[in-house]
Amino acid sequence: MRNRFYITVISFVFILGWTSCKKDDPETSWTVDFSDCIETTSSQSLEVVTFNIEHFRLSSSHDYNITIRIPYIASIIGQLDADVVALQEIGSEYVTLRLADELPGWEGVFTTSASGNQSLAYLYKTSEVELYEEETEAIAFGDEDWFAFPRLPFKIKIHHAGTGMDVYLINNHLKCCGGNDNKIRRREASEKLQDYIDNQLADQPVIVLGDYNDYISEEYYSDNVFWNFVEDSDNYRFADMEIAMGDDEYWSYPGDRYTSHLDHILITNELFDVHQSTSTIRPSYCYSDYLSMVSDHRPVMAVFR
């Protein structure tokens, strides 16, 4: 039986009308100017971003101050001006509201289905995106969900005005860390996700994005926990595979100890022909305190026309 989870759509009403947050808007003021590190977006394309913003909660063992961090994160999201941002490591509905409040013209949706104060959320730009609320849910697979999914996948369906596209998004934050047991958990999650999409969302355009906590570029089943998707290349494609196989300068996890590419965007074959590009956004080149004030991850963006 599918479990029910509390999911809230957050709406915000502002006294002043919303003006575009694009970089060429002289009325918009940001804490940090990231314009040299962020690509220009277009209302005629759908831009989808995955962004792990690291322990984004009111209290943390890392002692991050939400009030101080929010303007920096909002500066990145606002200047990037994508259409949908899938967020990981979100502590509560309240901090999602706090972040969305810094972004006029944006709304947020949050799920409490995760453990350890590391839930999932989305921000989306209301001038470009309509949310199908009846399709918003944490995906439950059974009583043993926790083994494969310490944070249940968070699904939404959107309509994008500029392209006219209806698309499903599934936000994930898979089990972290090394060791065979953790790899088994991620492999099981990958297989369950494919089974769900094949059976529940057949013939639908689907984007599966988030912090996968593992590599996608290994060439053998034994090493690659996402081999089920890689092997099924007629139906699935990692939109960021070129990044994963390329220079580590463009990987999503610069980290303090090692560099790796852990944040991925998987698409179904309905989107192959309209996928234009995927890139890692590198705000740290515009702000030297990025790792301490924003996140240990970088945003990854896919563009569809």
C-alpha positions as CSV (number, residue, x, y, z in Angstrom):
1,M,0.0,0.0,0.0
2,R,1.3,3.4,-0.9
3,N,2.1,5.4,2.3
4,R,0.9,9.0,2.6
5,F,3.3,11.8,3.3
6,Y,2.7,15.4,4.2
7,I,3.5,17.5,1.2
8,T,2.9,21.3,1.2
9,V,2.8,23.7,-1.6
10,I,4.1,27.1,-0.4
11,S,2.6,30.1,-2.0
12,F,3.8,33.6,-1.5
13,V,2.1,36.9,-2.2
14,F,4.3,40.1,-2.5
15,I,3.2,43.7,-2.2
16,L,5.4,44.7,-5.1
17,G,5.0,43.1,-8.5
18,W,7.6,40.7,-9.6
19,T,10.2,41.8,-12.1
20,S,12.5,39.3,-13.9
21,C,15.6,38.1,-12.1
22,K,17.6,37.8,-15.2
23,K,21.1,39.3,-15.1
24,D,20.2,42.2,-17.3
25,D,17.6,43.6,-14.8
26,P,19.1,46.7,-13.3
27,E,16.4,46.8,-10.5
28,T,17.6,43.5,-9.0
29,S,20.2,43.6,-6.3
30,W,22.1,40.5,-5.1
31,T,24.5,39.8,-2.3
32,V,27.1,38.6,-4.7
33,D,27.4,39.2,-8.4
34,F,27.6,35.8,-10.0
35,S,27.1,37.0,-13.6
36,D,30.5,35.9,-14.8
37,C,29.9,32.4,-13.5
38,I,26.3,31.8,-14.7
39,E,24.9,31.1,-18.2
40,T,22.2,33.2,-19.7
41,T,18.8,31.5,-19.8
42,S,15.8,31.9,-22.1
43,S,12.0,31.9,-21.6
44,Q,11.8,29.7,-24.7
45,S,13.7,26.8,-23.1
46,L,13.1,24.7,-20.0
47,E,16.0,24.9,-17.6
48,V,16.1,22.4,-14.8
49,V,18.7,22.4,-12.0
50,T,19.7,20.0,-9.3
51,F,21.4,21.6,-6.3
52,N,22.4,20.1,-2.9
53,I,22.7,23.1,-0.6
54,E,24.3,21.1,2.3
55,H,22.6,20.9,5.7
56,F,20.1,23.7,5.0
57,R,18.4,23.6,8.4
58,L,18.1,25.8,11.5
59,S,20.5,23.8,13.5
60,S,23.4,21.7,12.2
61,S,26.6,20.0,13.4
62,H,28.3,22.3,10.8
63,D,26.9,25.3,12.7
64,Y,25.7,27.0,9.5
65,N,23.6,30.1,10.1
66,I,20.6,30.0,7.8
67,T,20.0,33.7,8.0
68,I,23.5,34.4,6.7
69,R,23.5,31.8,4.0
70,I,20.1,32.5,2.4
71,P,21.1,35.7,0.5
72,Y,24.1,33.9,-1.1
73,I,22.0,30.9,-2.2
74,A,19.2,33.2,-3.4
75,S,21.8,35.2,-5.4
76,I,22.8,32.1,-7.3
77,I,19.3,30.8,-8.0
78,G,18.0,34.3,-8.8
79,Q,20.8,35.1,-11.3
80,L,20.8,31.7,-12.8
81,D,17.0,32.2,-13.4
82,A,16.3,28.7,-14.4
83,D,12.7,27.4,-14.3
84,V,12.8,24.6,-11.7
85,V,15.5,23.9,-9.1
86,A,15.4,20.6,-7.3
87,L,17.0,21.0,-3.8
88,Q,18.5,18.4,-1.5
89,E,19.4,18.5,2.2
90,I,16.5,20.8,3.2
91,G,15.7,20.7,6.9
92,S,12.1,21.9,6.9
93,E,9.2,23.6,5.2
94,Y,10.1,26.8,7.1
95,V,13.6,27.1,5.6
96,T,12.2,26.4,2.2
97,L,9.8,29.3,2.7
98,R,12.6,31.5,3.9
99,L,14.6,30.8,0.8
100,A,11.7,31.3,-1.6
101,D,10.8,34.6,0.1
102,E,14.1,35.9,-1.2
103,L,13.1,35.1,-4.8
104,P,10.1,37.2,-5.9
105,G,8.0,35.3,-8.4
106,W,9.0,31.9,-7.1
107,E,7.2,29.3,-5.1
108,G,8.3,26.2,-3.3
109,V,7.1,22.7,-2.6
110,F,8.5,20.5,0.2
111,T,8.2,16.9,1.4
112,T,8.8,15.6,4.9
113,S,9.3,12.1,3.7
114,A,13.1,12.1,4.4
115,S,15.1,11.2,7.5
116,G,17.8,13.0,9.3
117,N,16.5,16.5,8.5
118,Q,17.7,16.1,5.0
119,S,14.5,16.3,3.0
120,L,13.8,17.3,-0.6
121,A,12.2,20.4,-2.1
122,Y,11.6,22.2,-5.4
123,L,11.6,25.9,-6.2
124,Y,9.9,27.0,-9.4
125,K,9.3,30.2,-11.3
126,T,5.6,30.9,-11.5
127,S,5.8,33.0,-14.6
128,E,7.1,30.0,-16.6
129,V,6.0,26.9,-14.6
130,E,2.6,25.6,-13.5
131,L,2.6,22.8,-10.9
132,Y,0.1,19.9,-11.2
133,E,-0.6,19.6,-7.5
134,E,-2.4,16.3,-7.8
135,E,0.8,14.7,-9.2
136,T,3.0,15.9,-6.3
137,E,4.0,13.1,-4.0
138,A,6.8,11.2,-2.3
139,I,7.1,7.9,-4.1
140,A,6.7,4.9,-1.7
141,F,7.7,1.4,-2.8
142,G,7.0,-0.7,0.3
143,D,7.8,-1.4,3.9
144,E,11.5,-1.6,3.2
145,D,11.8,1.8,1.5
146,W,14.4,3.0,3.9
147,F,17.1,0.6,2.7
148,A,17.1,1.9,-0.9
149,F,15.8,5.3,-0.1
150,P,16.8,7.1,3.1
151,R,15.0,10.0,1.4
152,L,12.0,8.9,-0.7
153,P,12.0,10.2,-4.3
154,F,10.0,13.3,-4.6
155,K,7.9,13.5,-7.8
156,I,6.2,16.5,-9.4
157,K,4.6,17.2,-12.7
158,I,5.0,20.6,-14.4
159,H,3.8,22.5,-17.4
160,H,6.3,24.8,-18.9
161,A,4.8,27.8,-20.7
162,G,7.7,28.7,-23.0
163,T,8.0,25.2,-24.6
164,G,4.4,23.9,-23.9
165,M,6.0,20.8,-22.4
166,D,4.5,18.7,-19.6
167,V,7.3,16.9,-17.7
168,Y,7.6,14.7,-14.7
169,L,10.6,15.4,-12.3
170,I,11.8,13.0,-9.7
171,N,14.1,14.5,-7.1
172,N,16.5,12.1,-5.3
173,H,19.2,12.1,-2.6
174,L,20.5,8.5,-2.5
175,K,22.5,6.9,0.3
176,C,25.9,8.4,0.8
177,C,29.4,7.1,1.4
178,G,31.7,4.3,0.4
179,G,31.5,0.6,1.2
180,N,29.8,-2.3,-0.4
181,D,26.6,-2.0,1.7
182,N,26.0,1.5,0.6
183,K,26.7,0.7,-3.1
184,I,24.1,-2.1,-2.8
185,R,21.6,0.4,-1.4
186,R,22.2,2.8,-4.3
187,R,22.0,-0.1,-6.9
188,E,18.6,-1.2,-5.4
189,A,17.4,2.4,-5.6
190,S,18.4,2.7,-9.2
191,E,16.6,-0.5,-10.1
192,K,13.5,0.5,-8.2
193,L,13.4,3.8,-9.9
194,Q,13.6,2.3,-13.4
195,D,10.9,-0.2,-12.5
196,Y,8.6,2.6,-11.3
197,I,9.2,4.8,-14.4
198,D,8.7,1.8,-16.8
199,N,5.4,0.8,-15.2
200,Q,3.9,4.0,-13.8
201,L,5.2,6.7,-16.3
202,A,5.6,4.8,-19.5
203,D,5.7,7.1,-22.6
204,Q,5.9,10.1,-20.3
205,P,8.9,12.6,-20.4
206,V,10.7,12.1,-17.1
207,I,13.7,13.9,-15.6
208,V,15.3,12.0,-12.6
209,L,17.7,14.4,-10.9
210,G,19.5,15.0,-7.6
211,D,22.5,13.9,-5.5
212,Y,23.0,10.3,-6.6
213,N,26.1,10.0,-4.4
214,D,27.9,7.8,-6.9
215,Y,29.6,7.8,-10.3
216,I,27.8,7.1,-13.6
217,S,30.8,6.7,-15.9
218,E,32.3,3.3,-14.8
219,E,32.3,0.8,-17.7
220,Y,31.3,-2.3,-15.9
221,Y,28.2,-3.5,-14.0
222,S,30.2,-4.4,-10.9
223,D,31.5,-0.8,-10.5
224,N,28.5,1.2,-11.8
225,V,25.4,1.0,-9.6
226,F,23.4,2.8,-12.3
227,W,24.3,0.2,-14.9
228,N,20.6,-0.6,-15.4
229,F,20.0,2.9,-16.8
230,V,23.3,3.1,-18.7
231,E,22.7,-0.2,-20.4
232,D,19.1,0.7,-21.4
233,S,20.4,3.5,-23.7
234,D,17.3,3.3,-26.0
235,N,15.1,4.5,-23.2
236,Y,17.4,6.4,-20.7
237,R,20.3,8.8,-20.9
238,F,22.3,10.6,-18.4
239,A,22.3,14.2,-19.7
240,D,25.5,14.9,-17.7
241,M,27.5,11.9,-18.9
242,E,29.9,14.1,-20.9
243,I,30.6,16.0,-17.7
244,A,31.2,12.8,-15.7
245,M,33.7,11.6,-18.3
246,G,35.4,14.9,-18.7
247,D,37.7,17.2,-16.9
248,D,37.2,17.2,-13.1
249,E,37.2,21.0,-13.2
250,Y,33.5,20.7,-14.2
251,W,32.5,18.1,-11.7
252,S,29.7,18.9,-9.3
253,Y,31.4,18.1,-6.0
254,P,34.6,20.2,-5.5
255,G,34.5,19.3,-1.8
256,D,37.1,19.9,0.8
257,R,38.9,16.5,0.6
258,Y,38.4,15.3,-3.0
259,T,36.6,16.2,-6.2
260,S,33.9,14.0,-7.7
261,H,30.8,14.2,-9.9
262,L,27.8,13.0,-7.9
263,D,24.9,15.2,-9.0
264,H,23.2,13.8,-12.1
265,I,20.3,14.5,-14.5
266,L,18.8,11.4,-16.1
267,I,16.2,11.8,-18.9
268,T,13.9,9.4,-20.7
269,N,13.8,9.0,-24.5
270,E,10.9,11.3,-24.9
271,L,13.3,14.1,-24.1
272,F,16.3,13.0,-26.2
273,D,15.5,15.2,-29.2
274,V,14.8,18.3,-27.2
275,H,17.8,18.1,-24.8
276,Q,20.1,21.0,-25.7
277,S,22.8,21.0,-23.1
278,T,23.9,20.2,-19.6
279,S,26.5,22.1,-17.6
280,T,27.9,22.5,-14.1
281,I,27.5,26.0,-12.7
282,R,30.7,27.1,-11.0
283,P,29.8,30.0,-8.6
284,S,32.9,29.5,-6.6
285,Y,34.9,31.2,-9.4
286,C,32.9,34.4,-8.5
287,Y,32.9,34.0,-4.7
288,S,35.9,32.6,-2.8
289,D,33.9,31.7,0.3
290,Y,31.4,29.5,-1.7
291,L,32.3,26.3,0.1
292,S,31.8,27.8,3.6
293,M,28.8,30.1,2.8
294,V,26.8,28.2,0.2
295,S,27.5,24.4,-0.3
296,D,30.0,21.7,-0.9
297,H,28.1,20.9,-4.1
298,R,27.7,22.9,-7.3
299,P,24.4,23.2,-9.3
300,V,24.0,21.2,-12.4
301,M,21.6,22.5,-15.1
302,A,20.0,20.8,-18.1
303,V,18.4,22.9,-20.9
304,F,15.5,21.6,-23.1
305,R,14.0,23.4,-26.2
